[in-house]
């Protein structure tokens, strides 16, 4: 295998979209959706005054 010099190494470019990046974006969207559901549910229960009795 050929060793690369510093000038050649600085010209190396990686891929644009990786599976790790897609996984992170998907988890972010999932987390935001779950947060929205939780907040929406809390607002709904507050307006309806439907709380769990201890």
C-alpha positions, 0 to 999 in steps of 0.5 A, a space after each residue: 500500500 502506498 503512503 500518502 504525503 500531507 498535501 495529498 491527505 488534505 485533499 481527501 474528502 469523505 462522503 456527504 451522508 453517512 448512516 450515523 448521520 441518518 440515524 442521528 437525524 431520525 432519532 432527533 425527529 423521533 424525540 421532537 415528535 415524542 416531546 410534542 405528544 407529551 406537551 399536547 397530552 399535558 395541555 389536553 389533560 389540563 384543559 379537561 381537568 382529567 388528572 389521575 387521582 392518587 
